[in-house]
Amino acid sequence: MAAATMLTSCVNDEGNFRAGFGIESPSSNISYYYANNVSDSLIFYGYGNWDLIDLSGYDNSWITVPIRTGKGSVLYSQELGFKQNTTDLSRTAAIQIRDTNHP
């Protein structure tokens, strides 16, 4: 069973549009990986044009995101790469997908 919620409002005279994302993978906003994980998938559908940014305050030097911009109405599937963690320390990275036309 699947459920969807739709919210509409009139904030200006800009016209109708669809914005947002349907995320298939990863299945949660926060993902945990072991030191020997070197990749994972990012699969999503963007209703509008989008870009992907590194959030400030995080060391994202150990992750690779091949596709960082895209068009709406397209299903994107890509492999994120991770440098193997040989430091014995935990590490954190953060990325954000944004709708560029309707942030």
C-alpha positions as CSV (number, residue, x, y, z in Angstrom):
1,M,0.0,0.0,0.0
2,A,1.3,3.4,-0.9
3,A,0.1,6.8,0.3
4,A,0.8,10.2,-1.0
5,T,0.1,13.6,0.4
6,M,-0.3,16.7,-1.6
7,L,-0.3,20.3,-0.3
8,T,-1.2,23.3,-2.3
9,S,-1.2,26.9,-1.6
10,C,-1.3,30.2,-3.4
11,V,1.7,32.3,-2.4
12,N,1.9,34.6,-5.4
13,D,0.8,35.0,-9.1
14,E,3.7,32.9,-10.4
15,G,1.5,30.2,-11.9
16,N,1.3,26.5,-11.2
17,F,4.4,24.3,-10.8
18,R,5.5,21.0,-9.2
19,A,8.6,20.9,-7.0
20,G,10.2,18.3,-4.8
21,F,11.8,14.9,-5.0
22,G,10.9,11.3,-4.7
23,I,13.9,9.5,-3.1
24,E,14.2,5.7,-3.7
25,S,17.8,5.2,-2.4
26,P,19.1,5.6,0.2
27,S,16.0,4.7,2.1
28,S,16.6,7.2,5.0
29,N,18.0,10.7,5.3
30,I,20.9,9.5,7.3
31,S,23.0,6.4,6.2
32,Y,25.7,4.7,8.2
33,Y,28.5,2.8,6.5
34,Y,31.3,0.6,7.6
35,A,35.0,1.5,7.0
36,N,35.3,-0.8,4.0
37,N,32.1,0.4,2.1
38,V,33.3,2.2,-1.0
39,S,30.0,3.0,-2.7
40,D,26.2,3.3,-2.5
41,S,23.5,4.3,-4.9
42,L,21.5,7.6,-5.1
43,I,18.2,7.1,-7.0
44,F,15.6,9.9,-7.1
45,Y,13.1,11.6,-9.3
46,G,13.1,15.4,-9.4
47,Y,9.9,17.2,-10.3
48,G,11.9,20.4,-11.2
49,N,15.5,21.3,-12.1
50,W,17.9,20.6,-9.3
51,D,21.4,20.8,-8.0
52,L,23.3,18.9,-5.4
53,I,25.6,20.8,-2.9
54,D,28.0,19.9,-0.2
55,L,26.7,21.3,3.1
56,S,29.2,23.6,4.9
57,G,30.8,22.4,8.1
58,Y,31.3,18.8,6.8
59,D,34.3,17.1,5.3
60,N,33.0,15.8,2.1
61,S,36.4,15.1,0.6
62,W,35.9,11.4,1.0
63,I,32.7,11.1,-1.1
64,T,32.3,11.5,-4.9
65,V,29.0,12.5,-6.4
66,P,29.3,12.2,-10.2
67,I,26.1,14.1,-11.2
68,R,25.5,17.4,-9.4
69,T,22.8,19.1,-11.6
70,G,19.8,17.9,-13.5
71,K,16.5,18.5,-15.2
72,G,13.1,17.9,-13.8
73,S,10.8,15.0,-14.8
74,V,13.8,12.6,-15.0
75,L,14.7,9.6,-12.9
76,Y,18.3,9.8,-11.8
77,S,20.4,6.9,-10.7
78,Q,24.0,7.2,-9.9
79,E,26.7,5.5,-7.8
80,L,28.3,7.6,-5.0
81,G,31.9,6.7,-4.3
82,F,33.5,6.6,-0.9
83,K,37.2,6.5,-0.1
84,Q,37.9,3.6,2.3
85,N,38.2,4.7,5.9
86,T,41.6,3.6,7.2
87,T,41.8,6.1,10.0
88,D,40.0,4.2,12.8
89,L,37.9,7.4,13.3
90,S,34.3,8.1,12.4
91,R,33.7,10.6,9.7
92,T,30.6,12.6,8.5
93,A,29.6,14.1,5.2
94,A,26.4,15.9,4.2
95,I,24.9,16.7,0.8
96,Q,21.6,18.4,-0.1
97,I,19.5,18.1,-3.3
98,R,17.8,21.5,-4.0
99,D,15.1,22.5,-6.5
100,T,16.8,25.4,-8.4
101,N,13.6,27.0,-9.7
102,H,11.6,26.8,-6.5
103,P,13.9,26.5,-3.5
